[in-house]
Each structure stands twice: as C-alpha cells, then as structure tokens.
Amino acid sequence: MYDAEDNIESAVSKLVELKPRCVIFVDACELNVRPGKIRMVPVAKTEYPFFTTHGIPLKVLCERMLPESQSWVLAVQPEQVEFSDALSPKVQWAAFTISEVIMKIMEEMKV
C-alpha cells in the first residue's frame, strides 16, 4: 500500500517494478452523486478534464506505465473542491469506511 498524497507519479513508478495484476487508487472524483458517496470505477472508463490536481492524469499514467494491470479508482464524491487539507464530515466518514474495509481485508489475507 502506498500513500501517494499529491505525487501520484511517484507511487505509480514504484508500482511498475512490482508488475501488479490489479491496482486500486483511492481518490476524490466528480461522480455527480451526493458528497461522501463511494464508487469503484475502472480507470479506463474515467475521463479527465484539462485541469487535474495530478501532474499527469491517472488514466494516462495507467495506460502508459501499467498497461498489463487492471487499474481501478475507489472514488469518493467530494463536498467541496477548493484546495484544502480539510475534509467535510461526509467525506471523512467515507474515508474512515474505506480504511476500515481495507484493513479488514488485509487482516483476512494476513498481509
């Protein structure tokens, strides 16, 4: 598990060496649903605007650097899109829920 924070390119570079079959990125994404809602979206089906908070859009990174991997985004609908380190309560709850599920899966897999 890698925490890319605001440098997704660095995390993807580390993943390339591992040659994973499946990669799941957790990120805030515009889903046109209520804030805090979570969806699993194949990276190949994502669209990216001209402006992105990532230096290189995730879809482009995965197409170029992880072509053999199944890449997914565990997407959370943000409540606010201004630049900030703070999360709204609904998005905080979604993040907590995601982390709890991931930890449970890792425990069961004995990772």
Phi, psi and omega in degrees: 000131179240140173260103184282340185047245181254019181230070182297330181300320179295317180295318180295323177300320177293322181293327181305318181295330182279339183050058183289151175283327183219138178230134176239120176261138175251123185204160172280135182215149175283112183247353184060041175229179180294148178306137179091348178291147185240138176221146174260120186233130174297134180304323181299336181265002180278155173243151178230140179282171176301320179265132175216153179282349176266145179302315177237131180304143182304320181300317179294316179302314182292319179299320185275319190256339181230050186295336181268354183263146168280120183245132182230157171242123169272097192264139176241130177287119178284157175269327179230150182241007175291153177292123182192152174272347183277143176252144175291159180304320180294320179286325174300317180296318178299316180297318178299314180299314179300313182295323178297317180295315180298316179297320179296317179298317180296321176298316181294327179275353183058046179273000000 
